[in-house]
C-alpha cells in the first residue's frame, strides 16, 4: 500500500521519486515566489521590526531535489547519473 504525504496541498506517494521531485519542484517555485513565507511585524513606540519566517531553506530543498532527480533517473532508465568529472589517473 503506498504511503501518501501532502506536498503543496497535493497528495504524493513517498515511494515514487519522480512524483516527489515534481511536487517538491512546484513547492520550491511557490517558495521562490514568496507564497510560503510568513511575515510578521512588531511595532512599539521604541522600535519597528519585521520578521520573515519560512518553513525550510532553499539550500535544503535543492539538496533534496538533486537526490530525487538521481533516484528518478535510476528508476526510469536503470542507470545512475554519471559524475560531473571523470577520474584521470
C-alpha positions in Angstrom: 0.0 0.0 0.0 1.5 3.4 -1.0 2.3 5.8 1.8 0.9 9.3 0.8 2.1 12.7 2.1 0.9 16.1 1.1 3.4 18.5 -0.5 1.9 21.8 -1.5 -1.6 20.5 -0.9 -1.1 17.6 -3.4 -1.0 14.0 -2.1 2.2 12.3 -3.3 3.4 8.7 -3.0 6.6 8.6 -0.9 7.8 5.5 -2.8 7.8 7.4 -6.2 10.9 9.6 -6.5 9.6 11.1 -9.8 6.3 12.3 -8.2 8.2 13.6 -5.2 10.6 15.5 -7.4 7.7 17.1 -9.4 5.8 18.1 -6.2 8.9 19.4 -4.5 9.9 21.5 -7.5 6.4 23.0 -7.5 6.7 23.8 -3.8 10.1 25.4 -4.4 8.6 27.6 -7.2 5.9 28.7 -4.8 8.5 29.4 -2.1 10.6 31.5 -4.5 7.5 33.4 -5.4 7.0 34.2 -1.8 3.8 32.3 -1.2 5.1 30.1 1.6 6.8 32.9 3.6 5.1 34.3 6.6 5.7 37.9 7.5 5.1 39.4 11.0 5.5 42.9 12.1 6.2 44.2 15.6 5.7 47.8 16.4 6.3 49.7 19.6 7.0 53.3 20.4 10.7 52.5 20.6 11.2 50.1 17.6 9.7 48.7 14.4 10.7 45.2 13.4 9.6 43.0 10.5 10.2 39.2 10.6 10.1 36.8 7.7 9.8 33.1 8.5 9.9 30.2 6.1 9.3 26.5 6.7 12.6 25.3 5.1 15.7 26.7 3.4 16.2 26.8 -0.3 19.5 25.0 0.1 17.8 22.1 1.8 15.2 21.9 -1.0 17.9 22.0 -3.6 19.8 19.1 -2.0 16.6 17.0 -1.9 15.8 17.9 -5.5 19.2 16.7 -6.6 18.8 13.4 -4.7 15.3 12.8 -6.0 16.3 13.6 -9.6 19.1 11.0 -9.4 16.6 8.4 -7.9 14.0 9.2 -10.6 16.6 8.8 -13.3 17.8 5.5 -11.8 14.2 4.3 -11.6 13.2 5.3 -15.2 16.5 4.4 -17.1 18.1 1.9 -14.7 21.3 4.0 -14.7 22.7 6.3 -12.1 23.7 9.7 -13.2 27.4 10.0 -14.1 29.8 12.0 -12.2 30.4 15.5 -13.3 34.1 14.9 -13.9 35.8 11.7 -15.0 38.7 10.5 -12.9 42.0 10.5 -14.6 45.0 8.5 -13.3 
